[in-house]
């Protein structure tokens, strides 16, 4: 049986592509690093997955951090809920959230959370962990 090779890039593209389906973000507002003050808001910051090999490299436990940035507190809370629903469809589950915080540099609100899933080397899919 041949196993798929893990690709951080492929998984990250799948996550960002799924989140960019949310109308408020679109393609250009799902990014991999914190936005500057001149960025377009609302936006979503996705950290590429942290990974840990399991089952003799037949799988990997993945952990991602996602933050929604925007102008208003309630806006970012609502958008985060939409992100969580999108990630559930990819079999990521929410494990914790971050505090709602106003960023001093951008003057914007940010709220996020941590998500986990398990990548299967046999099927090349994310499974619930």
C-alpha positions as CSV (number, residue, x, y, z in Angstrom):
1,X,0.0,0.0,0.0
2,X,1.4,3.4,-1.0
3,X,1.0,6.3,1.5
4,X,0.6,9.9,0.5
5,X,3.3,12.3,1.4
6,X,2.3,15.1,3.7
7,X,2.3,18.6,2.2
8,X,2.1,21.6,4.6
9,X,1.5,23.8,1.5
10,X,-1.4,21.6,0.3
11,X,-3.2,21.5,3.7
12,X,-2.7,25.2,4.2
13,X,-4.1,26.0,0.7
14,X,-7.1,23.8,1.5
15,X,-7.8,25.6,4.8
16,X,-7.3,29.1,3.3
17,X,-9.4,28.2,0.3
18,X,-12.3,27.0,2.4
19,X,-12.2,30.1,4.6
20,X,-12.1,32.4,1.6
21,X,-15.5,31.0,0.6
22,X,-16.9,33.3,3.3
23,X,-18.1,36.4,1.4
24,X,-16.7,38.9,3.9
25,X,-13.1,37.7,3.2
26,X,-12.9,36.6,-0.4
27,X,-9.5,35.5,-1.8
28,X,-7.3,38.4,-0.8
29,X,-8.3,38.7,2.9
30,X,-7.3,35.2,4.1
31,X,-3.6,35.6,4.9
32,X,-0.7,33.8,6.7
33,X,0.7,36.7,8.8
34,X,-0.7,39.5,10.9
35,X,-2.1,42.4,8.9
36,X,-0.6,45.9,8.7
37,X,-2.6,49.0,9.5
38,X,-3.1,49.5,5.8
39,X,-4.6,46.0,5.2
40,X,-8.1,45.4,4.0
41,X,-10.5,44.5,6.9
42,X,-12.1,42.2,7.9
43,X,-9.4,39.6,7.3
44,X,-8.5,36.2,8.6
45,X,-5.1,35.1,9.6
46,X,-4.3,31.4,9.4
47,X,-1.1,29.9,10.9
48,X,0.1,26.9,8.9
49,X,-0.5,23.7,10.8
50,X,1.7,22.4,13.6
51,X,2.1,18.7,13.1
52,X,3.0,15.6,15.0
53,X,3.6,12.2,13.4
54,X,1.3,9.4,14.7
55,X,1.0,5.7,13.8
56,X,4.5,5.3,12.3
57,X,3.9,8.3,10.0
58,X,0.6,6.9,8.7
59,X,-1.0,10.0,10.1
60,X,-0.3,13.4,11.6
61,X,-2.1,15.2,14.3
62,X,-2.6,18.8,13.1
63,X,-3.2,22.0,15.1
64,X,-4.0,25.3,13.5
65,X,-4.6,28.8,14.9
66,X,-7.0,31.1,13.1
67,X,-7.8,34.7,14.0
68,X,-10.4,37.0,12.5
69,X,-9.6,40.7,12.4
70,X,-12.1,43.5,11.9
71,X,-13.5,46.9,12.8
72,X,-16.1,45.9,15.4
73,X,-16.2,43.4,18.2
74,X,-19.4,41.7,17.2
75,X,-18.3,41.6,13.6
76,X,-15.2,39.5,14.4
77,X,-17.2,37.2,16.7
78,X,-19.8,36.5,14.0
79,X,-17.1,35.9,11.4
80,X,-15.2,33.6,13.6
81,X,-18.3,31.4,14.1
82,X,-18.6,31.2,10.3
83,X,-14.9,30.2,10.1
84,X,-15.4,27.5,12.7
85,X,-18.3,26.0,10.7
86,X,-16.2,26.0,7.5
87,X,-13.4,24.2,9.3
88,X,-15.8,21.7,10.8
89,X,-16.6,20.7,7.2
90,X,-12.9,19.9,6.8
91,X,-13.1,17.8,10.0
92,X,-11.2,20.3,12.2
93,X,-12.7,20.7,15.6
94,X,-12.4,23.8,17.8
95,X,-10.3,23.1,20.9
96,X,-10.1,26.5,22.4
97,X,-10.5,30.2,21.7
98,X,-8.3,33.3,22.2
99,X,-9.4,36.4,24.1
100,X,-11.1,39.2,22.2
101,X,-8.4,41.8,21.8
102,X,-7.9,45.2,20.3
103,X,-4.6,45.4,18.5
104,X,-2.8,48.6,19.3
105,X,-0.9,48.8,16.0
106,X,-3.9,48.4,13.6
107,X,-6.6,49.7,15.9
108,X,-8.7,46.6,14.9
109,X,-10.3,43.9,16.9
110,X,-9.1,40.3,16.7
111,X,-10.6,37.0,17.9
112,X,-9.5,33.5,17.2
113,X,-9.2,29.9,18.1
114,X,-7.3,26.7,17.9
115,X,-8.5,23.8,15.8
116,X,-7.3,20.2,15.6
117,X,-7.7,17.4,13.1
118,X,-5.8,14.2,12.0
119,X,-4.4,13.8,8.5
120,X,-4.5,10.3,7.2
121,X,-1.6,9.2,4.9
122,X,-3.6,6.4,3.4
123,X,-6.6,8.5,2.3
124,X,-4.9,11.9,2.1
125,X,-7.8,13.4,4.1
126,X,-8.3,15.2,7.4
127,X,-10.2,13.1,9.9
128,X,-11.7,14.0,13.2
129,X,-9.2,13.6,15.9
